[in-house]
């Protein structure tokens, strides 16, 4: 808990691993036992509150955000005053014991609402970069760190990537990744809509998912949700090998919500536009930032067309290239009501 309120903005870490054993590769990191997962989360200072999985990956809702475990990839994002980067060393150690070697690291976050409440190594981006470089093995030698600005001091995007192979950003077609990631951060939520994320004595998590309209964002997803007391909400969605996740801190003065999902370059272009529209309608934020990470796919060009008809005006757009992950496009929007 921060000094003035709860820190909604998440820190996000994505680690990729490679291994030579094809049998291990079938389930891979999913063989990590729950005791080991708890050990990782103890270092971060959070716990599992709900979990579900399918044939592709395992999904955990945490006391502070989410964890996804694929055969060769782990995504963990945490909010509050958690120490996310302290998960790196135990994850590398456990994966090594299973015959895997880390091949890529990606770390992203927005601007903290209460930066002075953050413990080391999250005291500032320079400390985070230093800590990352200390924890990662030397074979991840292609690195880049950048703070992507916007017109708003409170909304900038921090990105660090490291990998073991060099990819020319002008030859992104050689990067073997058809997926793109969208990370949305929203502040100044509509007060009436935000009140729906306060828990009533008899309310179950699935009721909040329905009442708020979250169940309509991706009707095909299997939703694993959790309601916090007295307020707050988290959910992970599973749709085949795709995940989505939402986290909400609804209190006045520091209200925040995030939405994250992955898509494919082979999807119907209208799919992501419909999702973005529904997200805006559920939260009606005053300010919103959207980071799109992709390897050559210009999905970001459709974002403005999706959200501006809903009363959100694009205020800034910046782009940069990063080793392994490709291009990151960072866009900020404000409500026309502001």
Secondary structure, DSSP 8 states (H G I E B T S, - for coil): --SSS-----EEEEEEEEES-HHHHHHGGGG--HHHHHHHHHHHT--EEEEEE-SSEEEEEETTEEEEEESSEEEEEE-TT--GGGHHHHHHHHHHHTTEEEEEEEEEE---TTGGG--TTTTSHHHHHHHHHHHS-TT--EEEEEEE--SSTT--EEEEEEESS---GGGGGGS---EEEEEEEEES--HHHHGGGB--TT--HHHHHHHTTGGGTTTTSEEEEEE-SSB-EEEEEEETTEEEEEEEE--TTS-EEEEEEEEETTS-HHHHHHHHHHHHHHH--SEEEEEEEESS--GGGGHHHHHGGGTEEEEEEEEEEETTTEEEEEEEEEETT-
